């Protein structure tokens, strides 16, 4: 699993396409959108941890 920073000021992940190491990583790992700032509510925490659990369980 690779956490991909999706904040507005994050480096756009689509610009990494074509970079050999990134393409290899994408082929071998599941990507999960991630905002490293603290979720603002209990339901936001639950959605985040649910998404992580889904990726890890796959």
HTML snippet that shows the backbone in 3Dmol.js (N, CA, C, O; Angstrom):
<script src="https://3Dmol.org/build/3Dmol-min.js"></script>
<div id="view" style="width:600px;height:400px;position:relative"></div>
<script>
const pdb = `
ATOM      1  N   UNK A   1       0.841  -1.162   0.000  1.00  0.00           N
ATOM      2  CA  UNK A   1       0.000   0.000   0.000  1.00  0.00           C
ATOM      3  C   UNK A   1       0.894   1.235   0.000  1.00  0.00           C
ATOM      4  O   UNK A   1       1.861   1.328   0.756  1.00  0.00           O
ATOM      5  N   UNK A   2       0.544   2.177  -0.866  1.00  0.00           N
ATOM      6  CA  UNK A   2       1.244   3.458  -0.933  1.00  0.00           C
ATOM      7  C   UNK A   2       0.225   4.554  -0.683  1.00  0.00           C
ATOM      8  O   UNK A   2      -0.782   4.646  -1.386  1.00  0.00           O
ATOM      9  N   UNK A   3       0.483   5.381   0.314  1.00  0.00           N
ATOM     10  CA  UNK A   3      -0.387   6.515   0.601  1.00  0.00           C
ATOM     11  C   UNK A   3       0.006   7.667  -0.313  1.00  0.00           C
ATOM     12  O   UNK A   3       1.165   8.084  -0.334  1.00  0.00           O
ATOM     13  N   UNK A   4      -0.958   8.181  -1.068  1.00  0.00           N
ATOM     14  CA  UNK A   4      -0.709   9.255  -2.027  1.00  0.00           C
ATOM     15  C   UNK A   4      -1.334  10.538  -1.493  1.00  0.00           C
ATOM     16  O   UNK A   4      -2.550  10.626  -1.327  1.00  0.00           O
ATOM     17  N   UNK A   5      -0.497  11.520  -1.229  1.00  0.00           N
ATOM     18  CA  UNK A   5      -0.943  12.811  -0.694  1.00  0.00           C
ATOM     19  C   UNK A   5      -1.856  13.493  -1.714  1.00  0.00           C
ATOM     20  O   UNK A   5      -1.448  13.746  -2.847  1.00  0.00           O
ATOM     21  N   UNK A   6      -3.081  13.786  -1.311  1.00  0.00           N
ATOM     22  CA  UNK A   6      -4.062  14.377  -2.232  1.00  0.00           C
ATOM     23  C   UNK A   6      -4.397  15.826  -1.889  1.00  0.00           C
ATOM     24  O   UNK A   6      -5.366  16.382  -2.407  1.00  0.00           O
ATOM     25  N   UNK A   7      -3.594  16.437  -1.017  1.00  0.00           N
ATOM     26  CA  UNK A   7      -3.852  17.842  -0.704  1.00  0.00           C
ATOM     27  C   UNK A   7      -3.596  18.699  -1.938  1.00  0.00           C
ATOM     28  O   UNK A   7      -2.862  18.299  -2.842  1.00  0.00           O
ATOM     29  N   UNK A   8      -4.202  19.870  -1.966  1.00  0.00           N
ATOM     30  CA  UNK A   8      -4.105  20.763  -3.122  1.00  0.00           C
ATOM     31  C   UNK A   8      -2.664  21.142  -3.446  1.00  0.00           C
ATOM     32  O   UNK A   8      -2.333  21.351  -4.613  1.00  0.00           O
ATOM     33  N   UNK A   9      -1.809  21.234  -2.442  1.00  0.00           N
ATOM     34  CA  UNK A   9      -0.425  21.642  -2.686  1.00  0.00           C
ATOM     35  C   UNK A   9       0.529  20.466  -2.874  1.00  0.00           C
ATOM     36  O   UNK A   9       1.738  20.671  -2.972  1.00  0.00           O
ATOM     37  N   UNK A  10       0.012  19.242  -2.925  1.00  0.00           N
ATOM     38  CA  UNK A  10       0.859  18.058  -3.106  1.00  0.00           C
ATOM     39  C   UNK A  10       1.312  17.941  -4.561  1.00  0.00           C
ATOM     40  O   UNK A  10       0.650  18.438  -5.472  1.00  0.00           O
ATOM     41  N   UNK A  11       2.438  17.281  -4.761  1.00  0.00           N
ATOM     42  CA  UNK A  11       2.927  17.043  -6.118  1.00  0.00           C
ATOM     43  C   UNK A  11       1.910  16.168  -6.845  1.00  0.00           C
ATOM     44  O   UNK A  11       1.512  15.133  -6.311  1.00  0.00           O
ATOM     45  N   UNK A  12       1.482  16.548  -8.037  1.00  0.00           N
ATOM     46  CA  UNK A  12       0.471  15.762  -8.767  1.00  0.00           C
ATOM     47  C   UNK A  12       1.012  14.387  -9.169  1.00  0.00           C
ATOM     48  O   UNK A  12       1.953  14.288  -9.956  1.00  0.00           O
ATOM     49  N   UNK A  13       0.417  13.347  -8.629  1.00  0.00           N
ATOM     50  CA  UNK A  13       0.893  11.986  -8.862  1.00  0.00           C
ATOM     51  C   UNK A  13       0.840  11.613 -10.346  1.00  0.00           C
ATOM     52  O   UNK A  13       1.651  10.807 -10.803  1.00  0.00           O
ATOM     53  N   UNK A  14      -0.087  12.176 -11.095  1.00  0.00           N
ATOM     54  CA  UNK A  14      -0.166  11.845 -12.522  1.00  0.00           C
ATOM     55  C   UNK A  14       1.085  12.303 -13.282  1.00  0.00           C
ATOM     56  O   UNK A  14       1.372  11.791 -14.364  1.00  0.00           O
ATOM     57  N   UNK A  15       1.815  13.247 -12.730  1.00  0.00           N
ATOM     58  CA  UNK A  15       3.059  13.697 -13.379  1.00  0.00           C
ATOM     59  C   UNK A  15       4.190  12.685 -13.212  1.00  0.00           C
ATOM     60  O   UNK A  15       5.234  12.812 -13.851  1.00  0.00           O
ATOM     61  N   UNK A  16       3.991  11.692 -12.365  1.00  0.00           N
ATOM     62  CA  UNK A  16       5.005  10.657 -12.176  1.00  0.00           C
ATOM     63  C   UNK A  16       4.892   9.539 -13.209  1.00  0.00           C
ATOM     64  O   UNK A  16       5.816   8.741 -13.365  1.00  0.00           O
ATOM     65  N   UNK A  17       3.765   9.480 -13.912  1.00  0.00           N
ATOM     66  CA  UNK A  17       3.594   8.427 -14.919  1.00  0.00           C
ATOM     67  C   UNK A  17       4.711   8.506 -15.939  1.00  0.00           C
ATOM     68  O   UNK A  17       5.077   9.588 -16.397  1.00  0.00           O
ATOM     69  N   UNK A  18       5.247   7.354 -16.288  1.00  0.00           N
ATOM     70  CA  UNK A  18       6.353   7.306 -17.228  1.00  0.00           C
ATOM     71  C   UNK A  18       7.711   7.217 -16.546  1.00  0.00           C
ATOM     72  O   UNK A  18       8.703   6.857 -17.180  1.00  0.00           O
ATOM     73  N   UNK A  19       7.761   7.543 -15.253  1.00  0.00           N
ATOM     74  CA  UNK A  19       9.004   7.373 -14.491  1.00  0.00           C
ATOM     75  C   UNK A  19       9.107   5.890 -14.125  1.00  0.00           C
ATOM     76  O   UNK A  19       8.215   5.340 -13.480  1.00  0.00           O
ATOM     77  N   UNK A  20      10.186   5.261 -14.535  1.00  0.00           N
ATOM     78  CA  UNK A  20      10.309   3.806 -14.411  1.00  0.00           C
ATOM     79  C   UNK A  20      10.041   3.297 -12.998  1.00  0.00           C
ATOM     80  O   UNK A  20       9.285   2.341 -12.824  1.00  0.00           O
ATOM     81  N   UNK A  21      10.647   3.920 -11.986  1.00  0.00           N
ATOM     82  CA  UNK A  21      10.456   3.437 -10.615  1.00  0.00           C
ATOM     83  C   UNK A  21       9.009   3.597 -10.162  1.00  0.00           C
ATOM     84  O   UNK A  21       8.476   2.724  -9.479  1.00  0.00           O
ATOM     85  N   UNK A  22       8.375   4.695 -10.532  1.00  0.00           N
ATOM     86  CA  UNK A  22       6.985   4.912 -10.139  1.00  0.00           C
ATOM     87  C   UNK A  22       6.073   3.907 -10.829  1.00  0.00           C
ATOM     88  O   UNK A  22       5.188   3.334 -10.192  1.00  0.00           O
ATOM     89  N   UNK A  23       6.279   3.687 -12.124  1.00  0.00           N
ATOM     90  CA  UNK A  23       5.448   2.729 -12.857  1.00  0.00           C
ATOM     91  C   UNK A  23       5.583   1.330 -12.267  1.00  0.00           C
ATOM     92  O   UNK A  23       4.596   0.602 -12.167  1.00  0.00           O
ATOM     93  N   UNK A  24       6.796   0.952 -11.878  1.00  0.00           N
ATOM     94  CA  UNK A  24       7.008  -0.354 -11.257  1.00  0.00           C
ATOM     95  C   UNK A  24       6.282  -0.437  -9.913  1.00  0.00           C
ATOM     96  O   UNK A  24       5.662  -1.453  -9.598  1.00  0.00           O
ATOM     97  N   UNK A  25       6.360   0.616  -9.140  1.00  0.00           N
ATOM     98  CA  UNK A  25       5.675   0.657  -7.852  1.00  0.00           C
ATOM     99  C   UNK A  25       4.163   0.559  -8.035  1.00  0.00           C
ATOM    100  O   UNK A  25       3.493  -0.185  -7.319  1.00  0.00           O
ATOM    101  N   UNK A  26       3.633   1.311  -8.993  1.00  0.00           N
ATOM    102  CA  UNK A  26       2.183   1.274  -9.253  1.00  0.00           C
ATOM    103  C   UNK A  26       1.723  -0.120  -9.640  1.00  0.00           C
ATOM    104  O   UNK A  26       0.617  -0.530  -9.287  1.00  0.00           O
ATOM    105  N   UNK A  27       2.568  -0.858 -10.369  1.00  0.00           N
ATOM    106  CA  UNK A  27       2.217  -2.214 -10.790  1.00  0.00           C
ATOM    107  C   UNK A  27       2.205  -3.195  -9.629  1.00  0.00           C
ATOM    108  O   UNK A  27       1.539  -4.228  -9.697  1.00  0.00           O
ATOM    109  N   UNK A  28       2.939  -2.880  -8.558  1.00  0.00           N
ATOM    110  CA  UNK A  28       3.102  -3.825  -7.456  1.00  0.00           C
ATOM    111  C   UNK A  28       2.345  -3.454  -6.194  1.00  0.00           C
ATOM    112  O   UNK A  28       2.217  -4.283  -5.294  1.00  0.00           O
ATOM    113  N   UNK A  29       1.845  -2.237  -6.104  1.00  0.00           N
ATOM    114  CA  UNK A  29       1.229  -1.771  -4.856  1.00  0.00           C
ATOM    115  C   UNK A  29      -0.160  -1.208  -5.117  1.00  0.00           C
ATOM    116  O   UNK A  29      -0.490  -0.821  -6.238  1.00  0.00           O
ATOM    117  N   UNK A  30      -0.956  -1.170  -4.076  1.00  0.00           N
ATOM    118  CA  UNK A  30      -2.247  -0.490  -4.129  1.00  0.00           C
ATOM    119  C   UNK A  30      -2.032   0.940  -3.677  1.00  0.00           C
ATOM    120  O   UNK A  30      -1.347   1.185  -2.684  1.00  0.00           O
ATOM    121  N   UNK A  31      -2.615   1.889  -4.404  1.00  0.00           N
ATOM    122  CA  UNK A  31      -2.507   3.300  -4.059  1.00  0.00           C
ATOM    123  C   UNK A  31      -3.752   3.724  -3.300  1.00  0.00           C
ATOM    124  O   UNK A  31      -4.869   3.376  -3.682  1.00  0.00           O
ATOM    125  N   UNK A  32      -3.559   4.469  -2.237  1.00  0.00           N
ATOM    126  CA  UNK A  32      -4.670   4.943  -1.423  1.00  0.00           C
ATOM    127  C   UNK A  32      -4.559   6.453  -1.271  1.00  0.00           C
ATOM    128  O   UNK A  32      -3.551   6.950  -0.768  1.00  0.00           O
ATOM    129  N   UNK A  33      -5.584   7.193  -1.699  1.00  0.00           N
ATOM    130  CA  UNK A  33      -5.557   8.645  -1.497  1.00  0.00           C
ATOM    131  C   UNK A  33      -5.437   8.948  -0.002  1.00  0.00           C
ATOM    132  O   UNK A  33      -6.062   8.288   0.828  1.00  0.00           O
ATOM    133  N   UNK A  34      -4.633   9.947   0.325  1.00  0.00           N
ATOM    134  CA  UNK A  34      -4.334  10.229   1.730  1.00  0.00           C
ATOM    135  C   UNK A  34      -4.163  11.721   1.941  1.00  0.00           C
ATOM    136  O   UNK A  34      -3.476  12.400   1.177  1.00  0.00           O
ATOM    137  N   UNK A  35      -4.791  12.210   2.975  1.00  0.00           N
ATOM    138  CA  UNK A  35      -4.589  13.584   3.424  1.00  0.00           C
ATOM    139  C   UNK A  35      -3.957  13.471   4.805  1.00  0.00           C
ATOM    140  O   UNK A  35      -4.629  13.052   5.747  1.00  0.00           O
ATOM    141  N   UNK A  36      -2.669  13.837   4.955  1.00  0.00           N
ATOM    142  CA  UNK A  36      -1.979  13.635   6.218  1.00  0.00           C
ATOM    143  C   UNK A  36      -2.442  14.540   7.357  1.00  0.00           C
ATOM    144  O   UNK A  36      -1.976  14.403   8.488  1.00  0.00           O
ATOM    145  N   UNK A  37      -3.343  15.450   7.067  1.00  0.00           N
ATOM    146  CA  UNK A  37      -3.879  16.278   8.139  1.00  0.00           C
ATOM    147  C   UNK A  37      -4.921  15.472   8.911  1.00  0.00           C
ATOM    148  O   UNK A  37      -5.563  14.583   8.353  1.00  0.00           O
ATOM    149  N   UNK A  38      -5.083  15.780  10.168  1.00  0.00           N
ATOM    150  CA  UNK A  38      -5.990  15.026  11.034  1.00  0.00           C
ATOM    151  C   UNK A  38      -7.426  15.157  10.530  1.00  0.00           C
ATOM    152  O   UNK A  38      -7.902  16.270  10.308  1.00  0.00           O
ATOM    153  N   UNK A  39      -8.127  14.021  10.347  1.00  0.00           N
ATOM    154  CA  UNK A  39      -9.534  14.104   9.940  1.00  0.00           C
ATOM    155  C   UNK A  39     -10.342  14.892  10.968  1.00  0.00           C
ATOM    156  O   UNK A  39     -10.077  14.797  12.166  1.00  0.00           O
ATOM    157  N   UNK A  40     -11.322  15.666  10.513  1.00  0.00           N
ATOM    158  CA  UNK A  40     -12.035  16.575  11.402  1.00  0.00           C
ATOM    159  C   UNK A  40     -13.130  15.930  12.254  1.00  0.00           C
ATOM    160  O   UNK A  40     -13.724  16.602  13.097  1.00  0.00           O
ATOM    161  N   UNK A  41     -13.404  14.655  12.052  1.00  0.00           N
ATOM    162  CA  UNK A  41     -14.522  14.063  12.791  1.00  0.00           C
ATOM    163  C   UNK A  41     -14.325  12.559  12.948  1.00  0.00           C
ATOM    164  O   UNK A  41     -13.477  11.948  12.298  1.00  0.00           O
ATOM    165  N   UNK A  42     -15.132  11.988  13.825  1.00  0.00           N
ATOM    166  CA  UNK A  42     -15.089  10.539  14.026  1.00  0.00           C
ATOM    167  C   UNK A  42     -15.482   9.800  12.752  1.00  0.00           C
ATOM    168  O   UNK A  42     -14.888   8.771  12.430  1.00  0.00           O
ATOM    169  N   UNK A  43     -16.470  10.306  12.028  1.00  0.00           N
ATOM    170  CA  UNK A  43     -16.883   9.624  10.795  1.00  0.00           C
ATOM    171  C   UNK A  43     -15.787   9.706   9.730  1.00  0.00           C
ATOM    172  O   UNK A  43     -15.622   8.769   8.949  1.00  0.00           O
ATOM    173  N   UNK A  44     -15.036  10.809   9.685  1.00  0.00           N
ATOM    174  CA  UNK A  44     -13.918  10.918   8.742  1.00  0.00           C
ATOM    175  C   UNK A  44     -12.817   9.924   9.108  1.00  0.00           C
ATOM    176  O   UNK A  44     -12.212   9.315   8.226  1.00  0.00           O
ATOM    177  N   UNK A  45     -12.556   9.760  10.404  1.00  0.00           N
ATOM    178  CA  UNK A  45     -11.590   8.747  10.837  1.00  0.00           C
ATOM    179  C   UNK A  45     -12.063   7.365  10.401  1.00  0.00           C
ATOM    180  O   UNK A  45     -11.276   6.572   9.884  1.00  0.00           O
ATOM    181  N   UNK A  46     -13.331   7.076  10.604  1.00  0.00           N
ATOM    182  CA  UNK A  46     -13.877   5.766  10.251  1.00  0.00           C
ATOM    183  C   UNK A  46     -13.750   5.503   8.753  1.00  0.00           C
ATOM    184  O   UNK A  46     -13.380   4.399   8.354  1.00  0.00           O
ATOM    185  N   UNK A  47     -14.050   6.495   7.919  1.00  0.00           N
ATOM    186  CA  UNK A  47     -13.907   6.319   6.462  1.00  0.00           C
ATOM    187  C   UNK A  47     -12.458   6.037   6.086  1.00  0.00           C
ATOM    188  O   UNK A  47     -12.179   5.154   5.275  1.00  0.00           O
ATOM    189  N   UNK A  48     -11.542   6.790   6.679  1.00  0.00           N
ATOM    190  CA  UNK A  48     -10.122   6.604   6.374  1.00  0.00           C
ATOM    191  C   UNK A  48      -9.658   5.204   6.778  1.00  0.00           C
ATOM    192  O   UNK A  48      -9.053   4.492   5.976  1.00  0.00           O
ATOM    193  N   UNK A  49      -9.940   4.813   8.019  1.00  0.00           N
ATOM    194  CA  UNK A  49      -9.493   3.498   8.473  1.00  0.00           C
ATOM    195  C   UNK A  49     -10.204   2.377   7.717  1.00  0.00           C
ATOM    196  O   UNK A  49      -9.622   1.312   7.507  1.00  0.00           O
ATOM    197  N   UNK A  50     -11.438   2.598   7.312  1.00  0.00           N
ATOM    198  CA  UNK A  50     -12.135   1.619   6.477  1.00  0.00           C
ATOM    199  C   UNK A  50     -11.455   1.451   5.130  1.00  0.00           C
ATOM    200  O   UNK A  50     -11.324   0.332   4.633  1.00  0.00           O
ATOM    201  N   UNK A  51     -11.023   2.553   4.538  1.00  0.00           N
ATOM    202  CA  UNK A  51     -10.318   2.491   3.251  1.00  0.00           C
ATOM    203  C   UNK A  51      -8.981   1.771   3.400  1.00  0.00           C
ATOM    204  O   UNK A  51      -8.606   0.972   2.542  1.00  0.00           O
ATOM    205  N   UNK A  52      -8.262   2.050   4.487  1.00  0.00           N
ATOM    206  CA  UNK A  52      -6.990   1.365   4.736  1.00  0.00           C
ATOM    207  C   UNK A  52      -7.233  -0.131   4.919  1.00  0.00           C
ATOM    208  O   UNK A  52      -6.514  -0.948   4.343  1.00  0.00           O
ATOM    209  N   UNK A  53      -8.228  -0.494   5.705  1.00  0.00           N
ATOM    210  CA  UNK A  53      -8.532  -1.906   5.936  1.00  0.00           C
ATOM    211  C   UNK A  53      -8.908  -2.609   4.639  1.00  0.00           C
ATOM    212  O   UNK A  53      -8.519  -3.756   4.419  1.00  0.00           O
ATOM    213  N   UNK A  54      -9.655  -1.935   3.787  1.00  0.00           N
ATOM    214  CA  UNK A  54     -10.047  -2.531   2.507  1.00  0.00           C
ATOM    215  C   UNK A  54      -8.816  -2.818   1.647  1.00  0.00           C
ATOM    216  O   UNK A  54      -8.710  -3.887   1.047  1.00  0.00           O
ATOM    217  N   UNK A  55      -7.899  -1.872   1.589  1.00  0.00           N
ATOM    218  CA  UNK A  55      -6.683  -2.066   0.792  1.00  0.00           C
ATOM    219  C   UNK A  55      -5.831  -3.191   1.372  1.00  0.00           C
ATOM    220  O   UNK A  55      -5.327  -4.030   0.626  1.00  0.00           O
ATOM    221  N   UNK A  56      -5.667  -3.217   2.676  1.00  0.00           N
ATOM    222  CA  UNK A  56      -4.840  -4.247   3.299  1.00  0.00           C
ATOM    223  C   UNK A  56      -5.479  -5.627   3.219  1.00  0.00           C
ATOM    224  O   UNK A  56      -4.777  -6.638   3.188  1.00  0.00           O
ATOM    225  N   UNK A  57      -6.800  -5.671   3.184  1.00  0.00           N
ATOM    226  CA  UNK A  57      -7.488  -6.952   3.112  1.00  0.00           C
ATOM    227  C   UNK A  57      -7.556  -7.523   1.707  1.00  0.00           C
ATOM    228  O   UNK A  57      -7.875  -8.698   1.527  1.00  0.00           O
ATOM    229  N   UNK A  58      -7.259  -6.701   0.713  1.00  0.00           N
ATOM    230  CA  UNK A  58      -7.370  -7.145  -0.687  1.00  0.00           C
ATOM    231  C   UNK A  58      -6.199  -8.005  -1.091  1.00  0.00           C
ATOM    232  O   UNK A  58      -6.133  -8.462  -2.232  1.00  0.00           O
TER     233      UNK A  58
END
`;
const viewer = $3Dmol.createViewer("view");
viewer.addModel(pdb, "pdb");
viewer.setStyle({}, {cartoon: {color: "spectrum"}});
viewer.zoomTo();
viewer.render();
</script>
